[in-house]
C-alpha cells in the first residue's frame, strides 16, 4: 500500500515525474536528483515501507537481487571502477526519507568521494563484550 504523503511513493508510482532507468511490478529505479556520482540511482519499492525491518522477506530478497543486477549492468554501461550499494535505516544511519530505498552509487577513481565512515578502533575487551551481547 502506498502512503499519500510520501514523496518516494509518488515517484515510484509515477505521480511525480522521475528519470526512470528500470521498472517492474514491484520497483522503480530512478536517477538520484542530488547524485553523489555520475549514474547514482535509487531503487524504490512501489509499496510503502519505512525501512528494511518493515519489508517482507520476499521483498527484501527481490530488492537486493535487483540491486545486484542493476549494479552489474550499470558497471558495464558506465565503465565505473567500483560500486557502492547503500541502504540506510533510521535517522542515525543517514536515512532522510522514511521510505525503504537502496542507493546504487557507481564509483570512479577520480570521483572526489571518500568512504562513508571513519574506521574506529576498540579494545579486545570491548569487542568481546559486544560479541557477548550479540550472541546471548
N, CA and C of each residue as an Amber inpcrd file, in Angstrom:
protein
   408
   0.8390000  -1.1720000   0.0000000   0.0000000   0.0000000   0.0000000
   0.8900000   1.2450000   0.0000000   0.5580000   2.1990000  -0.8240000
   1.3580000   3.4130000  -0.8430000   0.8390000   4.3870000   0.2100000
   1.7090000   5.3150000   0.5690000   1.3960000   6.3090000   1.5970000
   1.2170000   7.6540000   0.8820000   0.0840000   8.3050000   1.0910000
  -0.2780000   9.5140000   0.3360000   0.6980000  10.6750000   0.4940000
   1.3430000  10.8010000   1.6580000   2.2260000  11.9470000   1.8790000
   3.7030000  11.6060000   1.6740000   3.9920000  10.4750000   1.0460000
   5.3790000  10.0210000   0.8580000   5.8750000  10.3790000  -0.5460000
   6.9270000  11.1840000  -0.6060000   7.4960000  11.6080000  -1.8920000
   8.0020000  10.4150000  -2.6990000   8.6120000   9.4210000  -2.0350000
   9.1290000   8.2660000  -2.7690000   7.9990000   7.3750000  -3.2780000
   6.8780000   7.2870000  -2.5550000   5.7170000   6.5670000  -3.0850000
   5.2370000   7.2380000  -4.3750000   5.1990000   8.5660000  -4.3560000
   4.7420000   9.3110000  -5.5340000   5.6980000   9.1380000  -6.7090000
   7.0010000   9.1380000  -6.4430000   7.9840000   8.9240000  -7.5100000
   7.8920000   7.4960000  -8.0570000   7.8050000   6.5250000  -7.1560000
   7.7820000   5.1160000  -7.5660000   6.5380000   4.7610000  -8.3630000
   5.4380000   5.4540000  -8.0680000   4.1700000   5.1330000  -8.7210000
   3.7940000   6.1000000  -9.8420000   4.7530000   6.9400000 -10.2680000
   4.5520000   7.7850000 -11.4240000   3.7020000   9.0180000 -11.1990000
   3.4230000   9.3780000  -9.9510000   2.6360000  10.5780000  -9.6800000
   3.4810000  11.8440000  -9.8210000   4.7920000  11.6920000  -9.6720000
   5.7460000  12.7760000  -9.8760000   6.7400000  12.2850000 -10.9270000
   7.0380000  13.0830000 -11.9330000   7.9920000  12.6470000 -12.9590000
   9.3770000  12.3680000 -12.3590000  10.0330000  11.3360000 -12.8780000
  11.3830000  10.9740000 -12.4360000  12.1390000  10.4320000 -13.6380000
  13.4450000  10.4690000 -13.5500000  14.2840000   9.9040000 -14.6070000
  14.4540000   8.4110000 -14.3490000  13.4630000   7.6600000 -14.7570000
  13.4280000   6.2210000 -14.5190000  14.3920000   5.4830000 -15.4460000
  15.1290000   4.5140000 -14.8910000  16.0250000   3.6980000 -15.7130000
  15.6240000   2.2230000 -15.7100000  14.6390000   1.8670000 -14.8590000
  14.1320000   0.4980000 -14.8050000  12.8080000   0.5260000 -14.0550000
  11.8960000  -0.3750000 -14.4580000  10.6400000  -0.5080000 -13.7340000
  10.0840000  -1.9020000 -13.9320000   9.5220000  -2.4690000 -12.8610000
   8.7630000  -3.7090000 -12.9390000   7.5420000  -3.5540000 -12.0380000
   6.8320000  -4.6470000 -11.7580000   5.5930000  -4.5370000 -10.9810000
   5.8330000  -4.1380000  -9.5180000   7.0520000  -4.3460000  -9.0000000
   7.3460000  -4.0660000  -7.5940000   8.2080000  -2.8360000  -7.3460000
   9.0480000  -2.4630000  -8.3090000  10.0600000  -1.4310000  -8.0890000
  10.1730000  -0.4740000  -9.2570000  10.6350000   0.7280000  -8.9480000
  11.0810000   1.6660000  -9.9700000  12.4870000   2.0770000  -9.5610000
  13.3940000   2.1610000 -10.5310000  14.7560000   2.6250000 -10.2890000
  14.8850000   3.9520000 -11.0210000  15.2690000   4.9850000 -10.2470000
  15.3670000   6.3310000 -10.8080000  16.7480000   6.9180000 -10.5280000
  17.1640000   7.8400000 -11.3870000  18.3900000   8.5830000 -11.1040000
  18.1390000   9.4940000  -9.9130000  19.1050000   9.5590000  -8.9990000
  19.0030000  10.4100000  -7.8210000  19.0380000  11.8730000  -8.2630000
  18.1730000  12.6980000  -7.6840000  18.1030000  14.1180000  -8.0350000
  19.3120000  14.9020000  -7.5300000  19.9990000  14.3760000  -6.5170000
  21.2030000  15.0180000  -5.9720000  22.2930000  13.9480000  -5.8690000
  22.8330000  13.5390000  -7.0210000  23.7200000  12.3720000  -7.0570000
  25.0850000  12.5940000  -6.4120000  25.5810000  11.5310000  -5.8000000
  26.9440000  11.5340000  -5.2610000  27.9600000  11.3870000  -6.3890000
  27.6080000  10.6210000  -7.4200000  28.4890000  10.3790000  -8.5650000
  27.6370000  10.2540000  -9.8300000  28.3070000  10.1950000 -10.9610000
  27.6440000  10.0090000 -12.2590000  26.9380000   8.6540000 -12.2790000
  25.6160000   8.6780000 -12.4280000  24.8430000   7.4430000 -12.5040000
  24.1900000   7.0190000 -11.1960000  24.3870000   7.7520000 -10.1000000
  23.7890000   7.4220000  -8.8010000  22.2760000   7.2680000  -8.9760000
  21.7630000   6.1240000  -8.5610000  20.3380000   5.8210000  -8.7320000
  19.7530000   5.2850000  -7.4320000  18.4280000   5.2530000  -7.3700000
  17.6960000   4.7500000  -6.2130000  16.7400000   3.6580000  -6.6360000
  16.7260000   2.5620000  -5.8900000  15.7060000   1.5300000  -6.0550000
  14.5810000   1.8610000  -5.0860000  13.3770000   2.0640000  -5.6120000
  12.2100000   2.4140000  -4.8000000  11.1330000   1.3490000  -4.9420000
  10.7190000   0.7190000  -3.8500000   9.5560000  -0.1650000  -3.9390000
   8.2950000   0.6630000  -4.1860000   7.3740000   0.1150000  -4.9240000
   6.1140000   0.8110000  -5.1820000   5.2020000   0.7720000  -3.9650000
   5.3570000  -0.2460000  -3.1250000   4.6040000  -0.3410000  -1.8730000
   5.4170000   0.3160000  -0.7690000   4.7610000   1.0480000   0.1110000
   5.4600000   1.7760000   1.1660000   5.8990000   0.8610000   2.3080000
   7.1230000   1.0660000   2.7300000   7.6710000   0.5310000   3.9810000
   8.6650000   1.5880000   4.4430000   8.6220000   1.9530000   5.7110000
   9.5370000   2.9840000   6.2080000  10.9890000   2.5610000   6.0880000
  11.2560000   1.2670000   6.3130000  12.6440000   0.8050000   6.3830000
  12.7100000  -0.6960000   6.0950000  13.9010000  -1.2290000   6.1570000
  14.1570000  -2.6450000   5.8850000  13.3350000  -3.5580000   6.7840000
  13.1920000  -3.1730000   8.0460000  12.5100000  -4.0220000   9.0280000
  11.0360000  -4.2090000   8.7190000  10.4470000  -3.3040000   7.9670000
   9.0220000  -3.3860000   7.6380000   8.7440000  -4.1500000   6.3440000
   9.7860000  -4.4910000   5.5980000   9.6020000  -5.2350000   4.3470000
   9.4860000  -6.7300000   4.6220000   8.7150000  -7.4100000   3.7970000
   8.6480000  -8.8680000   3.8950000   9.9810000  -9.4670000   3.4440000
  10.2630000 -10.6640000   3.9110000  11.4880000 -11.3640000   3.4960000
  11.5490000 -11.4790000   1.9730000  10.4140000 -11.7570000   1.3640000
  10.3550000 -11.8950000  -0.0990000  10.7550000 -10.5910000  -0.7920000
  10.2290000  -9.4550000  -0.3100000  10.5480000  -8.1740000  -0.9380000
  12.0000000  -7.7720000  -0.6920000  12.5380000  -8.1100000   0.4640000
  13.9600000  -7.8410000   0.7230000  14.8090000  -8.5900000  -0.2980000
  14.4960000  -9.8680000  -0.5110000  15.2320000 -10.6650000  -1.4850000
  15.1370000 -10.0920000  -2.8850000  13.9330000  -9.6970000  -3.2790000
  13.7460000  -9.1080000  -4.6110000  14.5290000  -7.8110000  -4.7570000
  14.4940000  -6.9720000  -3.7120000  15.1800000  -5.6770000  -3.7690000
  16.6870000  -5.8560000  -3.9250000  17.2730000  -6.7790000  -3.1700000
  18.7190000  -6.9380000  -3.2460000  19.1600000  -7.7250000  -4.4830000
  18.3100000  -8.5950000  -5.0110000  18.6250000  -9.2180000  -6.3100000
  18.6210000  -8.1490000  -7.4030000  17.6430000  -7.2530000  -7.3340000
  17.5870000  -6.1600000  -8.3040000  18.8200000  -5.2680000  -8.1590000
  19.2370000  -4.9800000  -6.9220000  20.4350000  -4.1560000  -6.7050000
  21.6580000  -4.8010000  -7.3450000  21.8170000  -6.1060000  -7.1540000
  22.9510000  -6.8340000  -7.7490000  22.9150000  -6.7270000  -9.2710000
  21.7590000  -6.9750000  -9.8640000  21.6430000  -6.9520000 -11.3220000
  21.8300000  -5.5490000 -11.8900000  21.2670000  -4.5560000 -11.2220000
  21.4350000  -3.1700000 -11.6810000  22.8920000  -2.7410000 -11.5730000
  23.5540000  -3.0940000 -10.4700000  24.9640000  -2.7180000 -10.2830000
  25.8290000  -3.3250000 -11.3830000  25.5860000  -4.5800000 -11.7170000
  26.3680000  -5.2280000 -12.7750000  26.1400000  -4.5440000 -14.1160000
  24.8950000  -4.2630000 -14.4230000  24.5680000  -3.6050000 -15.6860000
  25.1290000  -2.1910000 -15.7460000  24.9830000  -1.4480000 -14.6620000
  25.4780000  -0.0680000 -14.6310000  27.0060000  -0.0250000 -14.7080000
  27.6750000  -0.9810000 -14.0740000  29.1380000  -1.0470000 -14.1390000
  29.5910000  -1.2240000 -15.5870000  28.9470000  -2.1500000 -16.2940000
  29.2850000  -2.3750000 -17.7020000  29.0020000  -1.1420000 -18.5540000
  27.8450000  -0.5440000 -18.3530000  27.4260000   0.5880000 -19.1810000
  28.2230000   1.8530000 -18.8970000  28.4350000   2.1580000 -17.6260000
  29.0760000   3.4210000 -17.2460000  30.6030000   3.3340000 -17.1520000
  31.1350000   2.1160000 -17.0950000  32.5810000   1.9530000 -17.0120000
  33.1690000   2.4160000 -15.6870000  32.4130000   2.3040000 -14.6100000
  32.9370000   2.7070000 -13.3000000  33.9370000   1.6650000 -12.7970000
  34.7910000   2.0770000 -11.8570000  35.8290000   1.1840000 -11.3290000
  35.4200000   0.4990000 -10.0250000  34.2910000   0.8690000  -9.4710000
  33.7900000   0.2710000  -8.2350000  32.3250000   0.6070000  -8.0750000
  31.7380000   0.1200000  -6.9820000  30.2990000   0.3280000  -6.8030000
  29.9470000   0.2400000  -5.3280000  29.1430000   1.2000000  -4.8470000
  28.5720000   1.1210000  -3.5050000  27.0860000   0.8310000  -3.6270000
  26.6270000  -0.1350000  -2.8480000  25.1990000  -0.3990000  -2.6910000
  24.9130000  -0.0720000  -1.2300000  24.1040000   0.9880000  -1.0130000
  23.9180000   1.5300000   0.3340000  22.4370000   1.5230000   0.6880000
  22.1390000   1.0670000   1.8920000  20.7630000   1.0600000   2.3660000
  20.7820000   1.5110000   3.8270000  20.1600000   2.6500000   4.1280000
  20.1650000   3.2460000   5.4640000  18.8260000   3.0200000   6.1600000
  18.8770000   2.7830000   7.4690000  17.6670000   2.6040000   8.2640000
  17.7230000   3.5010000   9.4850000  16.8810000   4.5220000   9.5060000
  16.8080000   5.4370000  10.6330000  17.6860000   6.6580000  10.4610000
  17.3000000   7.7250000  11.1470000  17.9990000   8.9990000  11.0500000
  19.4640000   8.8710000  11.4430000  19.7630000   8.1020000  12.4940000
  21.1480000   7.9530000  12.9550000  22.0250000   7.3090000  11.8900000
  21.4090000   6.5450000  10.9890000  22.1550000   5.8740000   9.9220000
  22.1700000   6.6850000   8.6300000  21.5650000   7.8690000   8.6400000
  21.5840000   8.7190000   7.4620000  20.3450000   8.6430000   6.5950000
  19.2990000   7.9490000   7.0470000  18.0670000   7.8890000   6.2620000
  17.3390000   9.2230000   6.3890000  17.1040000   9.8830000   5.2550000
  16.4450000  11.1880000   5.2770000  15.0090000  11.1300000   4.7610000
  14.6540000  10.0870000   4.0140000  13.2810000   9.8840000   3.5610000
  12.8240000   8.5390000   4.1170000  11.7400000   8.5560000   4.8830000
  11.2620000   7.3270000   5.5270000  10.4360000   6.4850000   4.5640000
  11.1130000   5.9980000   3.5490000  10.5830000   5.0360000   2.5820000
  11.7950000   4.1870000   2.2190000  11.7190000   2.8790000   2.4440000
  12.8420000   1.9980000   2.1300000  13.3460000   2.3070000   0.7330000
  14.6570000   2.4060000   0.5940000  15.2680000   2.5690000  -0.7210000
  16.7180000   2.1050000  -0.6520000  17.2390000   1.7740000  -1.8020000
  18.6280000   1.3460000  -1.9290000  19.3290000   2.3070000  -2.8840000
  20.4670000   2.8320000  -2.4270000  21.2950000   3.6840000  -3.2830000
  22.2240000   2.8120000  -4.1170000  22.2630000   3.0590000  -5.3990000
  23.2060000   2.4240000  -6.3190000  24.1910000   3.5180000  -6.7320000
  25.4270000   3.4230000  -6.2350000  26.3810000   4.5070000  -6.4470000
  27.6130000   4.0090000  -7.1950000  27.6640000   4.2710000  -8.5070000
  28.8690000   3.9240000  -9.2560000  30.0480000   4.7280000  -8.7070000
  31.2020000   4.0880000  -8.6050000  32.3830000   4.7730000  -8.0820000
  33.4730000   4.8200000  -9.1420000  34.1120000   5.9760000  -9.2050000
  35.1710000   6.2370000 -10.1630000  36.4170000   6.6450000  -9.3890000
  37.5740000   6.2890000  -9.8960000  38.8100000   6.5860000  -9.1800000
  38.9740000   8.0720000  -8.8870000  38.4200000   8.9350000  -9.7160000
  38.5720000  10.3850000  -9.5400000  37.2580000  11.0670000  -9.1710000
  36.3340000  10.3600000  -8.4770000  35.0080000  10.9440000  -8.2370000
  34.9500000  11.9290000  -7.0690000  36.0330000  12.0740000  -6.3130000
  36.0680000  13.0470000  -5.2290000  35.3120000  12.6390000  -3.9780000
  34.7380000  11.4670000  -3.9830000  34.0090000  10.9670000  -2.8120000
  34.9420000  10.1140000  -1.9530000  34.7470000  10.1680000  -0.6590000
  35.5210000   9.3270000   0.2510000  34.7020000   8.1310000   0.6870000
  35.1820000   7.4580000   1.7240000  34.3840000   6.3730000   2.2820000
  33.2570000   6.9880000   3.1020000  32.2790000   6.2010000   3.4540000
  31.0930000   6.7090000   4.1230000  31.2170000   6.7460000   5.6410000
  32.2860000   6.2250000   6.2120000  32.5070000   6.2970000   7.6480000
  33.9780000   6.2020000   7.9370000  34.3440000   6.6760000   9.0910000
  35.7320000   6.6030000   9.5340000  35.8850000   5.3860000  10.4360000
  36.8360000   4.5080000  10.1430000  37.0370000   3.3320000  10.9990000
  37.4160000   3.7430000  12.4160000  36.9010000   2.9950000  13.3730000
  37.2120000   3.2000000  14.7850000  37.9520000   1.9780000  15.2930000
  38.6730000   2.1590000  16.3650000  39.4040000   1.0430000  16.9650000
  38.9140000   0.8390000  18.3900000  38.5320000  -0.3950000  18.7150000
  38.0560000  -0.7430000  20.0430000  39.0110000  -1.7660000  20.6560000
  39.0660000  -1.7730000  21.9600000  39.9220000  -2.7370000  22.6600000
  39.3520000  -4.1410000  22.4940000  40.2010000  -5.1340000  22.6950000
  39.7470000  -6.5260000  22.6350000  38.6410000  -6.7660000  23.6500000
  38.7650000  -6.1590000  24.8240000  37.7520000  -6.3310000  25.8750000
  36.3920000  -5.7880000  25.4090000  36.4040000  -4.6290000  24.7940000
  35.1590000  -4.0310000  24.2950000  34.5560000  -4.8900000  23.1930000
  35.3900000  -5.3500000  22.2570000  34.8790000  -6.1890000  21.1730000
  34.3150000  -7.5010000  21.7090000  34.9820000  -8.0940000  22.6970000
  34.4710000  -9.3240000  23.3040000  33.1350000  -9.0750000  23.9910000
  32.9940000  -7.9100000  24.6350000  31.7270000  -7.5550000  25.2740000
  30.5960000  -7.4130000  24.2700000  30.8820000  -6.7630000  23.1470000
  29.8730000  -6.6100000  22.0890000  29.4820000  -7.9760000  21.5450000
  30.4620000  -8.8120000  21.2800000  30.1640000 -10.1670000  20.7880000
  29.2860000 -10.9050000  21.7770000  29.5680000 -10.7590000  23.0730000
  28.7570000 -11.3990000  24.1050000  27.3090000 -10.9430000  24.0590000
  27.1010000  -9.6470000  23.8770000  25.7420000  -9.1050000  23.7870000
  24.9980000  -9.6920000  22.5910000  25.7000000  -9.8070000  21.4690000
  25.0570000 -10.2290000  20.2310000  24.8520000 -11.7280000  20.1190000
  25.5160000 -12.4990000  20.9550000  25.4120000 -13.9650000  20.8450000
  24.6850000 -14.5870000  22.0220000  24.0530000 -13.7830000  22.8610000
  23.3050000 -14.3190000  24.0190000  22.1030000 -15.0990000  23.5650000
